[in-house]
Amino acid sequence: MKHSPLCYAVVRLFALSLMIGFPTAMVHAAPPVSEQQVISSEGFLSAHPDLRHRLNGLAQYEKGAMEYALTAFKRAARFGDKPSQAMLGEMYWKGEGVSAQPAEAYIWMDLAAERGYPLFLSRREHFWSAMTAEQRADALARGPNYYDQFGDAVATARLAKVLKRGKREVTGSRVGFVGNLSIILPSPGGGIRVSGEDFYRDEYWVLDQYLAWQDRNWKDLPQGRVEIGPLQSDPASPAPSQKDSGD
């Protein structure tokens, strides 16, 4: 099975950083847990549909379930997930799970490049240079409608509501105060205790800071060749329903 090259490899590399396994341990108040352990936990991902659907999309893509991968990436794209929008661009460009559609691919990659991430800007310009005049005109004509649905102006507002609701549901407090709250992250041997302050850091739950946190990961990507092994996923996780358009 042929995969889209650099863009897929880099998106997948950053996804793997969210899937580091938990150490075997009973519930304890041991050393501070890593950022990866927090953001890869089920509780965190349940309130971050951008990351959750991206990971699911990558897992389906790795298995060759391209139609399911497209569905998952589009769900993530609704919440402004730029890597997922880039993956949609790659898949439409290569014809993976759908017929090759250069104009559609360009639109998705243009959305992915909206925040100025260098890799996605480069891929967008590559697409543009390889397109015919007719394909370019098609992309320019249809692009605004996609921005109305998936551009940051609307998608991040959609995400902000989910983040706010997720934090509020912790204590029922409208101000999201976590106080001395402790959270247990599941692990193979029991669980790891995390303070509420670590789990509910503003950069994970306040939109502006959350986007800035993503920018730090994507605007300064390491240079050089990326080589990574097979993506490990939960074989028990169900494939997304084609009809389900929720978060």
ABEGO torsion letter per residue (X at the ends): XBBBBAAAAAAAAAAAAAABBBBBBBBBABBBBBAAAAAABAAAAAABAAAAAAAAAAAAAAAGBAAAAAAAAAAAAAAGBAAAAAAAAAAAAAGBGBBBBAAAAAAAAAAAAAAGBAAAAAAAAAAAAABBAAAAAAAAAAAAAAAAAABAAAAAAAAAAAAAAAAAAAAGBAAGBAEABBBBBBBAAGBBBBBAAAAABAAAABAAAAAAAAAAAAABBBBEBBBBBBBBBBAABBBBBAABABX
